[in-house]
């Protein structure tokens, strides 16, 4: 005869114990709010990221001529800045005497509101480049490395991209929390109590 085993009282948790609490809906809402807030903040900061004034290699105030040296491998890295983007009365001359081309691209205005990117110079030829400007004394032109513009643009794109990623991650995480909680609550509500 087998030994007598008393019937254990059922210690299975009730459906109320298994059912996720409504608190998880609030957790989903908080995750959504934090993700969206952080994402929007980074997008706003990225869109308004710093645009410093470049270190000029040469400047002309009004009418005049200036020179700047382009080293080997520095082609495409020189930009023309001006205080009046609507006035282009400068001539860029390469070391071989050819008239250089100005590639107008991008939009960049320094934080102080003084300097505006007019374009990138054709500096494929190393050596001493000359630019001559004619115009009113209130208009200034400057030649500087284009890296300050590219750095500002890189920061802007990175911050906006990270902000969009954070916002999207917050939305996805919140949706997962809310959907899983709803499905588990609904599934546990259908189970019979023991």
C-alpha positions in Angstrom: 0.0 0.0 0.0 1.4 3.3 -1.0 2.1 5.9 1.7 -0.7 8.3 2.4 0.0 11.7 0.9 -2.4 14.4 2.1 -3.9 16.5 -0.6 -2.0 19.8 -0.7 -4.1 22.8 -0.7 -4.0 24.5 -4.0 -1.5 27.3 -3.7 -1.8 28.4 -7.3 -2.1 32.1 -7.6 -5.4 33.6 -8.5 -6.0 35.3 -11.9 -5.9 38.6 -10.1 -2.3 37.7 -8.9 -1.2 36.8 -12.4 -2.9 39.7 -14.2 -0.4 42.6 -14.9 -1.4 45.6 -13.0 -2.5 48.8 -14.6 0.7 50.4 -13.4 2.3 49.1 -16.6 0.1 51.4 -18.7 1.6 54.3 -16.7 5.1 52.9 -17.3 4.4 52.9 -21.0 3.2 56.5 -20.9 6.3 57.6 -19.0 8.6 55.8 -21.5 6.7 57.5 -24.3 7.0 60.9 -22.7 10.7 60.5 -21.9 11.6 59.2 -25.4 9.6 62.0 -27.2 10.9 64.7 -24.9 14.5 63.7 -25.3 14.1 63.2 -29.0 12.5 66.6 -29.6 15.1 68.3 -27.4 17.9 66.8 -29.4 16.2 67.7 -32.7 15.8 71.3 -31.5 19.4 71.5 -30.3 20.7 70.0 -33.5 18.7 72.4 -35.7 20.1 75.3 -33.8 23.7 73.9 -33.3 26.6 76.3 -33.0 27.8 78.0 -36.1 31.1 79.6 -35.1 33.0 82.3 -37.1 35.9 80.7 -39.0 39.5 81.6 -38.6 40.2 83.6 -41.7 43.4 83.0 -43.8 42.7 86.3 -45.6 40.2 89.2 -45.6 39.3 92.1 -47.8 37.3 95.1 -46.5 35.6 96.8 -49.3 37.9 97.0 -52.3 41.2 95.2 -52.3 43.3 92.2 -52.9 44.4 89.4 -50.6 46.3 86.1 -51.0 46.1 82.8 -49.3 48.3 79.7 -49.5 46.8 76.3 -50.5 48.9 73.3 -49.6 49.0 70.0 -51.4 45.9 68.0 -50.5 43.9 71.0 -49.3 41.8 71.3 -52.4 38.1 71.7 -51.8 38.6 72.8 -48.3 38.5 76.6 -48.8 35.4 78.7 -48.6 34.5 82.3 -49.3 32.5 84.2 -46.6 31.0 87.6 -47.0 29.0 90.1 -45.0 26.6 90.6 -47.9 25.6 87.4 -49.7 23.8 89.3 -52.4 27.0 91.0 -53.5 29.6 89.0 -55.4 32.2 91.3 -56.8 35.3 89.3 -56.2 37.6 87.4 -58.5 39.5 84.4 -57.5 42.8 83.7 -59.4 44.7 80.4 -59.1 48.5 80.2 -58.9 48.6 79.5 -62.7 46.6 82.7 -63.4 43.3 81.0 -64.3 40.1 82.4 -62.9 38.8 80.1 -60.2 35.3 78.8 -59.9 33.1 79.4 -56.9 30.8 76.5 -56.1 27.7 78.0 -54.5 26.3 75.4 -52.1 25.0 75.1 -48.6 23.6 77.7 -46.2 25.7 78.9 -43.3 25.5 82.1 -41.2 27.7 82.5 -38.2 26.0 82.8 -34.8 27.0 86.5 -34.5 25.1 87.1 -37.8 28.0 88.8 -39.5 29.5 86.2 -41.8 27.6 84.2 -44.5 29.0 81.4 -46.6 29.1 82.5 -50.2 30.5 79.2 -51.5 33.5 77.0 -51.9 36.5 78.0 -54.0 38.2 75.8 -56.7 41.5 75.2 -54.9 42.6 72.1 -56.7 45.9 73.8 -57.6 48.3 74.2 -54.7 50.2 77.4 -54.2 49.4 81.1 -53.7 45.8 82.0 -54.6 44.7 85.6 -55.0 41.3 87.1 -54.7 40.4 90.7 -55.5 37.2 92.4 -54.5 35.5 95.6 -55.5 32.7 97.1 -53.6 31.6 99.3 -50.8 33.6 99.7 -47.7 30.8 98.2 -45.6 31.1 94.8 -47.3 33.8 92.4 -46.1 35.0 89.2 -47.7 37.0 86.5 -46.0 38.7 83.2 -47.0 38.7 80.4 -44.5 38.8 76.6 -44.3 35.5 75.0 -45.0 35.9 72.6 -42.1 34.0 74.9 -39.7 31.0 74.6 -42.0 31.3 70.9 -42.4 31.7 70.4 -38.7 28.6 72.4 -37.9 26.6 70.5 -40.5 27.9 67.1 -39.2 26.8 68.1 -35.6 23.4 69.2 -36.9 22.8 66.0 -38.8 24.0 63.8 -36.0 21.9 65.5 -33.3 18.8 65.5 -35.4 19.3 61.8 -36.3 19.9 60.8 -32.7 16.8 62.8 -31.7 14.7 61.1 -34.3 16.0 57.7 -33.2 15.3 58.4 -29.5 11.8 59.6 -30.3 11.1 56.5 -32.4 12.6 54.2 -29.7 10.4 55.8 -27.1 7.3 55.3 -29.3 8.1 51.6 -30.1 9.0 50.8 -26.4 5.8 52.4 -25.1 3.7 50.5 -27.7 5.3 47.2 -26.8 4.7 47.8 -23.1 1.1 48.8 -23.6 0.2 46.1 -26.0 1.9 43.3 -24.0 0.1 44.6 -20.8 -3.2 44.7 -22.6 -2.8 41.2 -24.1 -1.7 39.7 -20.8 -4.5 41.4 -18.9 -7.1 40.2 -21.4 -5.7 36.7 -21.5 -5.7 36.4 -17.7 -9.2 37.8 -17.4 -10.5 34.9 -19.5 -8.9 32.1 -17.4 -11.2 30.6 -14.9 -10.3 31.1 -11.2 -9.0 28.1 -9.3 
